[in-house]
Amino acid sequence: MIKPTRQKLGERQEAVLRYVIDHPHATQTEIADAMGIKQPTVNNALKKLQEYEFVTVRQQYYEVPKEIKKALTMDGD
């Protein structure tokens, strides 16, 4: 599978990804509460991020590959 570029991620998916980078042990409910969105929205975003291989589920938390973290921080964000 070809991974999408950052430009192909939706705003919500990128926001969830950024939250997961900072809070890898957060539950979907915690992510939703912190972001002010509904849990099913978080679930859908995480499913897409998993499909794109931007995150993987590891023992109740999400892991973001180093190259994805680096790509986001190189933009000066």
mmCIF file of the N, C-alpha and C atoms, coordinates in Angstrom:
data_MODEL
# 
_entry.id   MODEL 
# 
loop_
_atom_site.group_PDB 
_atom_site.id 
_atom_site.type_symbol 
_atom_site.label_atom_id 
_atom_site.label_alt_id 
_atom_site.label_comp_id 
_atom_site.label_asym_id 
_atom_site.label_entity_id 
_atom_site.label_seq_id 
_atom_site.pdbx_PDB_ins_code 
_atom_site.Cartn_x 
_atom_site.Cartn_y 
_atom_site.Cartn_z 
_atom_site.occupancy 
_atom_site.B_iso_or_equiv 
_atom_site.pdbx_formal_charge 
_atom_site.auth_seq_id 
_atom_site.auth_comp_id 
_atom_site.auth_asym_id 
_atom_site.auth_atom_id 
_atom_site.pdbx_PDB_model_num 
ATOM 1   N N  . MET A 1 1  ? 0.836   -1.175 0.000  1.00 0.00 ? 1  MET A N  1 
ATOM 2   C CA . MET A 1 1  ? 0.000   0.000  0.000  1.00 0.00 ? 1  MET A CA 1 
ATOM 3   C C  . MET A 1 1  ? 0.886   1.245  0.000  1.00 0.00 ? 1  MET A C  1 
ATOM 4   N N  . ILE A 1 2  ? 0.488   2.241  -0.751 1.00 0.00 ? 2  ILE A N  1 
ATOM 5   C CA . ILE A 1 2  ? 1.195   3.516  -0.765 1.00 0.00 ? 2  ILE A CA 1 
ATOM 6   C C  . ILE A 1 2  ? 0.631   4.374  0.354  1.00 0.00 ? 2  ILE A C  1 
ATOM 7   N N  . LYS A 1 3  ? 1.513   4.842  1.203  1.00 0.00 ? 3  LYS A N  1 
ATOM 8   C CA . LYS A 1 3  ? 1.066   5.692  2.291  1.00 0.00 ? 3  LYS A CA 1 
ATOM 9   C C  . LYS A 1 3  ? 0.715   7.068  1.736  1.00 0.00 ? 3  LYS A C  1 
ATOM 10  N N  . PRO A 1 4  ? -0.326  7.663  2.275  1.00 0.00 ? 4  PRO A N  1 
ATOM 11  C CA . PRO A 1 4  ? -0.671  9.008  1.816  1.00 0.00 ? 4  PRO A CA 1 
ATOM 12  C C  . PRO A 1 4  ? 0.346   10.015 2.332  1.00 0.00 ? 4  PRO A C  1 
ATOM 13  N N  . THR A 1 5  ? 0.515   11.081 1.609  1.00 0.00 ? 5  THR A N  1 
ATOM 14  C CA . THR A 1 5  ? 1.358   12.153 2.104  1.00 0.00 ? 5  THR A CA 1 
ATOM 15  C C  . THR A 1 5  ? 0.570   12.934 3.141  1.00 0.00 ? 5  THR A C  1 
ATOM 16  N N  . ARG A 1 6  ? 1.257   13.787 3.842  1.00 0.00 ? 6  ARG A N  1 
ATOM 17  C CA . ARG A 1 6  ? 0.599   14.572 4.872  1.00 0.00 ? 6  ARG A CA 1 
ATOM 18  C C  . ARG A 1 6  ? -0.540  15.395 4.281  1.00 0.00 ? 6  ARG A C  1 
ATOM 19  N N  . GLN A 1 7  ? -0.383  15.846 3.037  1.00 0.00 ? 7  GLN A N  1 
ATOM 20  C CA . GLN A 1 7  ? -1.413  16.654 2.408  1.00 0.00 ? 7  GLN A CA 1 
ATOM 21  C C  . GLN A 1 7  ? -2.701  15.864 2.207  1.00 0.00 ? 7  GLN A C  1 
ATOM 22  N N  . LYS A 1 8  ? -2.614  14.550 2.139  1.00 0.00 ? 8  LYS A N  1 
ATOM 23  C CA . LYS A 1 8  ? -3.792  13.714 1.918  1.00 0.00 ? 8  LYS A CA 1 
ATOM 24  C C  . LYS A 1 8  ? -4.566  13.432 3.196  1.00 0.00 ? 8  LYS A C  1 
ATOM 25  N N  . LEU A 1 9  ? -3.940  13.673 4.338  1.00 0.00 ? 9  LEU A N  1 
ATOM 26  C CA . LEU A 1 9  ? -4.656  13.480 5.603  1.00 0.00 ? 9  LEU A CA 1 
ATOM 27  C C  . LEU A 1 9  ? -5.682  14.584 5.773  1.00 0.00 ? 9  LEU A C  1 
ATOM 28  N N  . GLY A 1 10 ? -6.834  14.218 6.283  1.00 0.00 ? 10 GLY A N  1 
ATOM 29  C CA . GLY A 1 10 ? -7.826  15.221 6.622  1.00 0.00 ? 10 GLY A CA 1 
ATOM 30  C C  . GLY A 1 10 ? -7.379  15.996 7.849  1.00 0.00 ? 10 GLY A C  1 
ATOM 31  N N  . GLU A 1 11 ? -7.951  17.159 8.052  1.00 0.00 ? 11 GLU A N  1 
ATOM 32  C CA . GLU A 1 11 ? -7.588  17.969 9.213  1.00 0.00 ? 11 GLU A CA 1 
ATOM 33  C C  . GLU A 1 11 ? -7.827  17.218 10.517 1.00 0.00 ? 11 GLU A C  1 
ATOM 34  N N  . ARG A 1 12 ? -8.954  16.520 10.595 1.00 0.00 ? 12 ARG A N  1 
ATOM 35  C CA . ARG A 1 12 ? -9.288  15.779 11.819 1.00 0.00 ? 12 ARG A CA 1 
ATOM 36  C C  . ARG A 1 12 ? -8.291  14.651 12.040 1.00 0.00 ? 12 ARG A C  1 
ATOM 37  N N  . GLN A 1 13 ? -7.939  13.930 10.963 1.00 0.00 ? 13 GLN A N  1 
ATOM 38  C CA . GLN A 1 13 ? -6.976  12.834 11.097 1.00 0.00 ? 13 GLN A CA 1 
ATOM 39  C C  . GLN A 1 13 ? -5.627  13.356 11.571 1.00 0.00 ? 13 GLN A C  1 
ATOM 40  N N  . GLU A 1 14 ? -5.196  14.471 11.005 1.00 0.00 ? 14 GLU A N  1 
ATOM 41  C CA . GLU A 1 14 ? -3.913  15.036 11.428 1.00 0.00 ? 14 GLU A CA 1 
ATOM 42  C C  . GLU A 1 14 ? -3.976  15.507 12.879 1.00 0.00 ? 14 GLU A C  1 
ATOM 43  N N  . ALA A 1 15 ? -5.073  16.101 13.272 1.00 0.00 ? 15 ALA A N  1 
ATOM 44  C CA . ALA A 1 15 ? -5.222  16.565 14.655 1.00 0.00 ? 15 ALA A CA 1 
ATOM 45  C C  . ALA A 1 15 ? -5.177  15.385 15.629 1.00 0.00 ? 15 ALA A C  1 
ATOM 46  N N  . VAL A 1 16 ? -5.858  14.302 15.278 1.00 0.00 ? 16 VAL A N  1 
ATOM 47  C CA . VAL A 1 16 ? -5.829  13.102 16.127 1.00 0.00 ? 16 VAL A CA 1 
ATOM 48  C C  . VAL A 1 16 ? -4.412  12.539 16.168 1.00 0.00 ? 16 VAL A C  1 
ATOM 49  N N  . LEU A 1 17 ? -3.740  12.498 15.037 1.00 0.00 ? 17 LEU A N  1 
ATOM 50  C CA . LEU A 1 17 ? -2.361  12.000 14.987 1.00 0.00 ? 17 LEU A CA 1 
ATOM 51  C C  . LEU A 1 17 ? -1.462  12.828 15.894 1.00 0.00 ? 17 LEU A C  1 
ATOM 52  N N  . ARG A 1 18 ? -1.578  14.134 15.822 1.00 0.00 ? 18 ARG A N  1 
ATOM 53  C CA . ARG A 1 18 ? -0.761  15.003 16.677 1.00 0.00 ? 18 ARG A CA 1 
ATOM 54  C C  . ARG A 1 18 ? -1.058  14.747 18.164 1.00 0.00 ? 18 ARG A C  1 
ATOM 55  N N  . TYR A 1 19 ? -2.325  14.560 18.492 1.00 0.00 ? 19 TYR A N  1 
ATOM 56  C CA . TYR A 1 19 ? -2.685  14.294 19.882 1.00 0.00 ? 19 TYR A CA 1 
ATOM 57  C C  . TYR A 1 19 ? -2.064  12.970 20.339 1.00 0.00 ? 19 TYR A C  1 
ATOM 58  N N  . VAL A 1 20 ? -2.138  11.967 19.489 1.00 0.00 ? 20 VAL A N  1 
ATOM 59  C CA . VAL A 1 20 ? -1.599  10.649 19.836 1.00 0.00 ? 20 VAL A CA 1 
ATOM 60  C C  . VAL A 1 20 ? -0.079  10.703 20.012 1.00 0.00 ? 20 VAL A C  1 
ATOM 61  N N  . ILE A 1 21 ? 0.584   11.520 19.223 1.00 0.00 ? 21 ILE A N  1 
ATOM 62  C CA . ILE A 1 21 ? 2.038   11.669 19.386 1.00 0.00 ? 21 ILE A CA 1 
ATOM 63  C C  . ILE A 1 21 ? 2.348   12.166 20.798 1.00 0.00 ? 21 ILE A C  1 
ATOM 64  N N  . ASP A 1 22 ? 1.582   13.140 21.261 1.00 0.00 ? 22 ASP A N  1 
ATOM 65  C CA . ASP A 1 22 ? 1.818   13.715 22.591 1.00 0.00 ? 22 ASP A CA 1 
ATOM 66  C C  . ASP A 1 22 ? 1.233   12.889 23.728 1.00 0.00 ? 22 ASP A C  1 
ATOM 67  N N  . HIS A 1 23 ? 0.223   12.054 23.415 1.00 0.00 ? 23 HIS A N  1 
ATOM 68  C CA . HIS A 1 23 ? -0.478  11.275 24.451 1.00 0.00 ? 23 HIS A CA 1 
ATOM 69  C C  . HIS A 1 23 ? -0.696  9.837  23.971 1.00 0.00 ? 23 HIS A C  1 
ATOM 70  N N  . PRO A 1 24 ? 0.364   9.072  23.814 1.00 0.00 ? 24 PRO A N  1 
ATOM 71  C CA . PRO A 1 24 ? 0.228   7.728  23.228 1.00 0.00 ? 24 PRO A CA 1 
ATOM 72  C C  . PRO A 1 24 ? -0.594  6.748  24.050 1.00 0.00 ? 24 PRO A C  1 
ATOM 73  N N  . HIS A 1 25 ? -0.777  7.006  25.317 1.00 0.00 ? 25 HIS A N  1 
ATOM 74  C CA . HIS A 1 25 ? -1.528  6.084  26.170 1.00 0.00 ? 25 HIS A CA 1 
ATOM 75  C C  . HIS A 1 25 ? -2.986  6.500  26.352 1.00 0.00 ? 25 HIS A C  1 
ATOM 76  N N  . ALA A 1 26 ? -3.395  7.562  25.664 1.00 0.00 ? 26 ALA A N  1 
ATOM 77  C CA . ALA A 1 26 ? -4.772  8.050  25.799 1.00 0.00 ? 26 ALA A CA 1 
ATOM 78  C C  . ALA A 1 26 ? -5.753  7.071  25.168 1.00 0.00 ? 26 ALA A C  1 
ATOM 79  N N  . THR A 1 27 ? -6.895  6.937  25.804 1.00 0.00 ? 27 THR A N  1 
ATOM 80  C CA . THR A 1 27 ? -7.963  6.122  25.229 1.00 0.00 ? 27 THR A CA 1 
ATOM 81  C C  . THR A 1 27 ? -8.704  6.966  24.192 1.00 0.00 ? 27 THR A C  1 
ATOM 82  N N  . GLN A 1 28 ? -9.520  6.302  23.396 1.00 0.00 ? 28 GLN A N  1 
ATOM 83  C CA . GLN A 1 28 ? -10.296 7.034  22.404 1.00 0.00 ? 28 GLN A CA 1 
ATOM 84  C C  . GLN A 1 28 ? -11.226 8.042  23.084 1.00 0.00 ? 28 GLN A C  1 
ATOM 85  N N  . THR A 1 29 ? -11.776 7.668  24.211 1.00 0.00 ? 29 THR A N  1 
ATOM 86  C CA . THR A 1 29 ? -12.655 8.581  24.949 1.00 0.00 ? 29 THR A CA 1 
ATOM 87  C C  . THR A 1 29 ? -11.869 9.786  25.451 1.00 0.00 ? 29 THR A C  1 
ATOM 88  N N  . GLU A 1 30 ? -10.681 9.565  25.963 1.00 0.00 ? 30 GLU A N  1 
ATOM 89  C CA . GLU A 1 30 ? -9.844  10.673 26.438 1.00 0.00 ? 30 GLU A CA 1 
ATOM 90  C C  . GLU A 1 30 ? -9.463  11.599 25.284 1.00 0.00 ? 30 GLU A C  1 
ATOM 91  N N  . ILE A 1 31 ? -9.143  11.023 24.139 1.00 0.00 ? 31 ILE A N  1 
ATOM 92  C CA . ILE A 1 31 ? -8.809  11.831 22.960 1.00 0.00 ? 31 ILE A CA 1 
ATOM 93  C C  . ILE A 1 31 ? -10.018 12.679 22.569 1.00 0.00 ? 31 ILE A C  1 
ATOM 94  N N  . ALA A 1 32 ? -11.174 12.041 22.511 1.00 0.00 ? 32 ALA A N  1 
ATOM 95  C CA . ALA A 1 32 ? -12.400 12.750 22.129 1.00 0.00 ? 32 ALA A CA 1 
ATOM 96  C C  . ALA A 1 32 ? -12.696 13.890 23.096 1.00 0.00 ? 32 ALA A C  1 
ATOM 97  N N  . ASP A 1 33 ? -12.612 13.622 24.389 1.00 0.00 ? 33 ASP A N  1 
ATOM 98  C CA . ASP A 1 33 ? -12.887 14.653 25.393 1.00 0.00 ? 33 ASP A CA 1 
ATOM 99  C C  . ASP A 1 33 ? -11.905 15.818 25.276 1.00 0.00 ? 33 ASP A C  1 
ATOM 100 N N  . ALA A 1 34 ? -10.632 15.500 25.113 1.00 0.00 ? 34 ALA A N  1 
ATOM 101 C CA . ALA A 1 34 ? -9.604  16.543 25.030 1.00 0.00 ? 34 ALA A CA 1 
ATOM 102 C C  . ALA A 1 34 ? -9.757  17.399 23.774 1.00 0.00 ? 34 ALA A C  1 
ATOM 103 N N  . MET A 1 35 ? -10.205 16.773 22.694 1.00 0.00 ? 35 MET A N  1 
ATOM 104 C CA . MET A 1 35 ? -10.322 17.481 21.417 1.00 0.00 ? 35 MET A CA 1 
ATOM 105 C C  . MET A 1 35 ? -11.706 18.077 21.201 1.00 0.00 ? 35 MET A C  1 
ATOM 106 N N  . GLY A 1 36 ? -12.644 17.743 22.077 1.00 0.00 ? 36 GLY A N  1 
ATOM 107 C CA . GLY A 1 36 ? -13.990 18.267 21.941 1.00 0.00 ? 36 GLY A CA 1 
ATOM 108 C C  . GLY A 1 36 ? -14.758 17.676 20.764 1.00 0.00 ? 36 GLY A C  1 
ATOM 109 N N  . ILE A 1 37 ? -14.478 16.404 20.480 1.00 0.00 ? 37 ILE A N  1 
ATOM 110 C CA . ILE A 1 37 ? -15.174 15.702 19.398 1.00 0.00 ? 37 ILE A CA 1 
ATOM 111 C C  . ILE A 1 37 ? -15.767 14.419 19.951 1.00 0.00 ? 37 ILE A C  1 
ATOM 112 N N  . LYS A 1 38 ? -16.562 13.755 19.153 1.00 0.00 ? 38 LYS A N  1 
ATOM 113 C CA . LYS A 1 38 ? -17.206 12.528 19.601 1.00 0.00 ? 38 LYS A CA 1 
ATOM 114 C C  . LYS A 1 38 ? -16.278 11.321 19.418 1.00 0.00 ? 38 LYS A C  1 
ATOM 115 N N  . GLN A 1 39 ? -16.452 10.339 20.297 1.00 0.00 ? 39 GLN A N  1 
ATOM 116 C CA . GLN A 1 39 ? -15.609 9.141  20.265 1.00 0.00 ? 39 GLN A CA 1 
ATOM 117 C C  . GLN A 1 39 ? -15.677 8.416  18.927 1.00 0.00 ? 39 GLN A C  1 
ATOM 118 N N  . PRO A 1 40 ? -16.844 8.266  18.287 1.00 0.00 ? 40 PRO A N  1 
ATOM 119 C CA . PRO A 1 40 ? -16.856 7.599  16.982 1.00 0.00 ? 40 PRO A CA 1 
ATOM 120 C C  . PRO A 1 40 ? -16.012 8.326  15.921 1.00 0.00 ? 40 PRO A C  1 
ATOM 121 N N  . THR A 1 41 ? -15.917 9.650  16.044 1.00 0.00 ? 41 THR A N  1 
ATOM 122 C CA . THR A 1 41 ? -15.076 10.423 15.125 1.00 0.00 ? 41 THR A CA 1 
ATOM 123 C C  . THR A 1 41 ? -13.613 10.069 15.334 1.00 0.00 ? 41 THR A C  1 
ATOM 124 N N  . VAL A 1 42 ? -13.212 9.940  16.590 1.00 0.00 ? 42 VAL A N  1 
ATOM 125 C CA . VAL A 1 42 ? -11.841 9.526  16.913 1.00 0.00 ? 42 VAL A CA 1 
ATOM 126 C C  . VAL A 1 42 ? -11.596 8.118  16.388 1.00 0.00 ? 42 VAL A C  1 
ATOM 127 N N  . ASN A 1 43 ? -12.551 7.230  16.614 1.00 0.00 ? 43 ASN A N  1 
ATOM 128 C CA . ASN A 1 43 ? -12.422 5.855  16.147 1.00 0.00 ? 43 ASN A CA 1 
ATOM 129 C C  . ASN A 1 43 ? -12.209 5.805  14.644 1.00 0.00 ? 43 ASN A C  1 
ATOM 130 N N  . ASN A 1 44 ? -13.003 6.562  13.898 1.00 0.00 ? 44 ASN A N  1 
ATOM 131 C CA . ASN A 1 44 ? -12.864 6.579  12.437 1.00 0.00 ? 44 ASN A CA 1 
ATOM 132 C C  . ASN A 1 44 ? -11.512 7.132  12.013 1.00 0.00 ? 44 ASN A C  1 
ATOM 133 N N  . ALA A 1 45 ? -11.065 8.196  12.668 1.00 0.00 ? 45 ALA A N  1 
ATOM 134 C CA . ALA A 1 45 ? -9.766  8.786  12.331 1.00 0.00 ? 45 ALA A CA 1 
ATOM 135 C C  . ALA A 1 45 ? -8.640  7.794  12.608 1.00 0.00 ? 45 ALA A C  1 
ATOM 136 N N  . LEU A 1 46 ? -8.718  7.114  13.760 1.00 0.00 ? 46 LEU A N  1 
ATOM 137 C CA . LEU A 1 46 ? -7.670  6.147  14.101 1.00 0.00 ? 46 LEU A CA 1 
ATOM 138 C C  . LEU A 1 46 ? -7.677  4.948  13.160 1.00 0.00 ? 46 LEU A C  1 
ATOM 139 N N  . LYS A 1 47 ? -8.843  4.523  12.728 1.00 0.00 ? 47 LYS A N  1 
ATOM 140 C CA . LYS A 1 47 ? -8.908  3.420  11.761 1.00 0.00 ? 47 LYS A CA 1 
ATOM 141 C C  . LYS A 1 47 ? -8.200  3.805  10.474 1.00 0.00 ? 47 LYS A C  1 
ATOM 142 N N  . LYS A 1 48 ? -8.439  5.025  9.994  1.00 0.00 ? 48 LYS A N  1 
ATOM 143 C CA . LYS A 1 48 ? -7.773  5.490  8.784  1.00 0.00 ? 48 LYS A CA 1 
ATOM 144 C C  . LYS A 1 48 ? -6.273  5.606  9.004  1.00 0.00 ? 48 LYS A C  1 
ATOM 145 N N  . LEU A 1 49 ? -5.874  6.141  10.137 1.00 0.00 ? 49 LEU A N  1 
ATOM 146 C CA . LEU A 1 49 ? -4.450  6.269  10.433 1.00 0.00 ? 49 LEU A CA 1 
ATOM 147 C C  . LEU A 1 49 ? -3.780  4.903  10.526 1.00 0.00 ? 49 LEU A C  1 
ATOM 148 N N  . GLN A 1 50 ? -4.491  3.914  11.046 1.00 0.00 ? 50 GLN A N  1 
ATOM 149 C CA . GLN A 1 50 ? -3.955  2.553  11.085 1.00 0.00 ? 50 GLN A CA 1 
ATOM 150 C C  . GLN A 1 50 ? -3.866  1.991  9.665  1.00 0.00 ? 50 GLN A C  1 
ATOM 151 N N  . GLU A 1 51 ? -4.881  2.230  8.871  1.00 0.00 ? 51 GLU A N  1 
ATOM 152 C CA . GLU A 1 51 ? -4.890  1.758  7.482  1.00 0.00 ? 51 GLU A CA 1 
ATOM 153 C C  . GLU A 1 51 ? -3.706  2.339  6.710  1.00 0.00 ? 51 GLU A C  1 
ATOM 154 N N  . TYR A 1 52 ? -3.410  3.610  6.954  1.00 0.00 ? 52 TYR A N  1 
ATOM 155 C CA . TYR A 1 52 ? -2.289  4.280  6.289  1.00 0.00 ? 52 TYR A CA 1 
ATOM 156 C C  . TYR A 1 52 ? -0.948  3.923  6.919  1.00 0.00 ? 52 TYR A C  1 
ATOM 157 N N  . GLU A 1 53 ? -0.983  3.150  8.001  1.00 0.00 ? 53 GLU A N  1 
ATOM 158 C CA . GLU A 1 53 ? 0.197   2.753  8.763  1.00 0.00 ? 53 GLU A CA 1 
ATOM 159 C C  . GLU A 1 53 ? 0.886   3.947  9.422  1.00 0.00 ? 53 GLU A C  1 
ATOM 160 N N  . PHE A 1 54 ? 0.084   4.948  9.809  1.00 0.00 ? 54 PHE A N  1 
ATOM 161 C CA . PHE A 1 54 ? 0.605   6.087  10.554 1.00 0.00 ? 54 PHE A CA 1 
ATOM 162 C C  . PHE A 1 54 ? 0.616   5.783  12.046 1.00 0.00 ? 54 PHE A C  1 
ATOM 163 N N  . VAL A 1 55 ? -0.233  4.882  12.494 1.00 0.00 ? 55 VAL A N  1 
ATOM 164 C CA . VAL A 1 55 ? -0.257  4.448  13.887 1.00 0.00 ? 55 VAL A CA 1 
ATOM 165 C C  . VAL A 1 55 ? -0.498  2.946  13.916 1.00 0.00 ? 55 VAL A C  1 
ATOM 166 N N  . THR A 1 56 ? -0.053  2.335  14.992 1.00 0.00 ? 56 THR A N  1 
ATOM 167 C CA . THR A 1 56 ? -0.364  0.936  15.258 1.00 0.00 ? 56 THR A CA 1 
ATOM 168 C C  . THR A 1 56 ? -0.820  0.836  16.711 1.00 0.00 ? 56 THR A C  1 
ATOM 169 N N  . VAL A 1 57 ? -1.686  -0.098 16.988 1.00 0.00 ? 57 VAL A N  1 
ATOM 170 C CA . VAL A 1 57 ? -2.156  -0.292 18.360 1.00 0.00 ? 57 VAL A CA 1 
ATOM 171 C C  . VAL A 1 57 ? -1.151  -1.188 19.071 1.00 0.00 ? 57 VAL A C  1 
ATOM 172 N N  . ARG A 1 58 ? -0.722  -0.741 20.211 1.00 0.00 ? 58 ARG A N  1 
ATOM 173 C CA . ARG A 1 58 ? 0.232   -1.502 21.017 1.00 0.00 ? 58 ARG A CA 1 
ATOM 174 C C  . ARG A 1 58 ? -0.247  -1.534 22.459 1.00 0.00 ? 58 ARG A C  1 
ATOM 175 N N  . GLN A 1 59 ? -0.747  -2.671 22.905 1.00 0.00 ? 59 GLN A N  1 
ATOM 176 C CA . GLN A 1 59 ? -1.088  -2.852 24.319 1.00 0.00 ? 59 GLN A CA 1 
ATOM 177 C C  . GLN A 1 59 ? -1.858  -1.647 24.884 1.00 0.00 ? 59 GLN A C  1 
ATOM 178 N N  . GLN A 1 60 ? -2.939  -1.290 24.262 1.00 0.00 ? 60 GLN A N  1 
ATOM 179 C CA . GLN A 1 60 ? -3.814  -0.226 24.740 1.00 0.00 ? 60 GLN A CA 1 
ATOM 180 C C  . GLN A 1 60 ? -3.287  1.183  24.497 1.00 0.00 ? 60 GLN A C  1 
ATOM 181 N N  . TYR A 1 61 ? -2.291  1.344  23.649 1.00 0.00 ? 61 TYR A N  1 
ATOM 182 C CA . TYR A 1 61 ? -1.876  2.692  23.273 1.00 0.00 ? 61 TYR A CA 1 
ATOM 183 C C  . TYR A 1 61 ? -1.495  2.698  21.806 1.00 0.00 ? 61 TYR A C  1 
ATOM 184 N N  . TYR A 1 62 ? -1.295  3.881  21.277 1.00 0.00 ? 62 TYR A N  1 
ATOM 185 C CA . TYR A 1 62 ? -0.984  4.033  19.854 1.00 0.00 ? 62 TYR A CA 1 
ATOM 186 C C  . TYR A 1 62 ? 0.462   4.449  19.689 1.00 0.00 ? 62 TYR A C  1 
ATOM 187 N N  . GLU A 1 63 ? 1.087   3.887  18.695 1.00 0.00 ? 63 GLU A N  1 
ATOM 188 C CA . GLU A 1 63 ? 2.481   4.186  18.431 1.00 0.00 ? 63 GLU A CA 1 
ATOM 189 C C  . GLU A 1 63 ? 2.588   4.860  17.067 1.00 0.00 ? 63 GLU A C  1 
ATOM 190 N N  . VAL A 1 64 ? 3.306   5.965  17.017 1.00 0.00 ? 64 VAL A N  1 
ATOM 191 C CA . VAL A 1 64 ? 3.512   6.698  15.774 1.00 0.00 ? 64 VAL A CA 1 
ATOM 192 C C  . VAL A 1 64 ? 4.967   6.494  15.371 1.00 0.00 ? 64 VAL A C  1 
ATOM 193 N N  . PRO A 1 65 ? 5.210   5.992  14.139 1.00 0.00 ? 65 PRO A N  1 
ATOM 194 C CA . PRO A 1 65 ? 6.589   5.773  13.707 1.00 0.00 ? 65 PRO A CA 1 
ATOM 195 C C  . PRO A 1 65 ? 7.422   7.060  13.772 1.00 0.00 ? 65 PRO A C  1 
ATOM 196 N N  . LYS A 1 66 ? 8.700   6.907  14.052 1.00 0.00 ? 66 LYS A N  1 
ATOM 197 C CA . LYS A 1 66 ? 9.595   8.053  14.194 1.00 0.00 ? 66 LYS A CA 1 
ATOM 198 C C  . LYS A 1 66 ? 9.595   8.937  12.952 1.00 0.00 ? 66 LYS A C  1 
ATOM 199 N N  . GLU A 1 67 ? 9.527   8.341  11.767 1.00 0.00 ? 67 GLU A N  1 
ATOM 200 C CA . GLU A 1 67 ? 9.580   9.148  10.545 1.00 0.00 ? 67 GLU A CA 1 
ATOM 201 C C  . GLU A 1 67 ? 8.343   10.039 10.395 1.00 0.00 ? 67 GLU A C  1 
ATOM 202 N N  . ILE A 1 68 ? 7.220   9.585  10.921 1.00 0.00 ? 68 ILE A N  1 
ATOM 203 C CA . ILE A 1 68 ? 6.003   10.401 10.875 1.00 0.00 ? 68 ILE A CA 1 
ATOM 204 C C  . ILE A 1 68 ? 6.138   11.563 11.860 1.00 0.00 ? 68 ILE A C  1 
ATOM 205 N N  . LYS A 1 69 ? 6.631   11.277 13.066 1.00 0.00 ? 69 LYS A N  1 
ATOM 206 C CA . LYS A 1 69 ? 6.845   12.341 14.053 1.00 0.00 ? 69 LYS A CA 1 
ATOM 207 C C  . LYS A 1 69 ? 7.804   13.387 13.487 1.00 0.00 ? 69 LYS A C  1 
ATOM 208 N N  . LYS A 1 70 ? 8.901   12.903 12.889 1.00 0.00 ? 70 LYS A N  1 
ATOM 209 C CA . LYS A 1 70 ? 9.906   13.801 12.342 1.00 0.00 ? 70 LYS A CA 1 
ATOM 210 C C  . LYS A 1 70 ? 9.330   14.656 11.222 1.00 0.00 ? 70 LYS A C  1 
ATOM 211 N N  . ALA A 1 71 ? 8.529   14.056 10.345 1.00 0.00 ? 71 ALA A N  1 
ATOM 212 C CA . ALA A 1 71 ? 7.939   14.804 9.237  1.00 0.00 ? 71 ALA A CA 1 
ATOM 213 C C  . ALA A 1 71 ? 7.031   15.919 9.749  1.00 0.00 ? 71 ALA A C  1 
ATOM 214 N N  . LEU A 1 72 ? 6.299   15.656 10.806 1.00 0.00 ? 72 LEU A N  1 
ATOM 215 C CA . LEU A 1 72 ? 5.409   16.683 11.352 1.00 0.00 ? 72 LEU A CA 1 
ATOM 216 C C  . LEU A 1 72 ? 6.189   17.806 12.026 1.00 0.00 ? 72 LEU A C  1 
ATOM 217 N N  . THR A 1 73 ? 7.284   17.463 12.698 1.00 0.00 ? 73 THR A N  1 
ATOM 218 C CA . THR A 1 73 ? 8.040   18.490 13.407 1.00 0.00 ? 73 THR A CA 1 
ATOM 219 C C  . THR A 1 73 ? 8.957   19.269 12.461 1.00 0.00 ? 73 THR A C  1 
ATOM 220 N N  . MET A 1 74 ? 9.295   18.721 11.319 1.00 0.00 ? 74 MET A N  1 
ATOM 221 C CA . MET A 1 74 ? 10.151  19.432 10.358 1.00 0.00 ? 74 MET A CA 1 
ATOM 222 C C  . MET A 1 74 ? 9.430   20.605 9.712  1.00 0.00 ? 74 MET A C  1 
ATOM 223 N N  . ASP A 1 75 ? 8.113   20.598 9.757  1.00 0.00 ? 75 ASP A N  1 
ATOM 224 C CA . ASP A 1 75 ? 7.341   21.686 9.171  1.00 0.00 ? 75 ASP A CA 1 
ATOM 225 C C  . ASP A 1 75 ? 7.306   22.910 10.080 1.00 0.00 ? 75 ASP A C  1 
ATOM 226 N N  . GLY A 1 76 ? 7.977   22.811 11.221 1.00 0.00 ? 76 GLY A N  1 
ATOM 227 C CA . GLY A 1 76 ? 7.986   23.922 12.141 1.00 0.00 ? 76 GLY A CA 1 
ATOM 228 C C  . GLY A 1 76 ? 6.747   24.012 12.996 1.00 0.00 ? 76 GLY A C  1 
ATOM 229 N N  . ASP A 1 77 ? 5.990   22.917 13.040 1.00 0.00 ? 77 ASP A N  1 
ATOM 230 C CA . ASP A 1 77 ? 4.748   22.898 13.824 1.00 0.00 ? 77 ASP A CA 1 
ATOM 231 C C  . ASP A 1 77 ? 5.027   22.572 15.260 1.00 0.00 ? 77 ASP A C  1 
# 
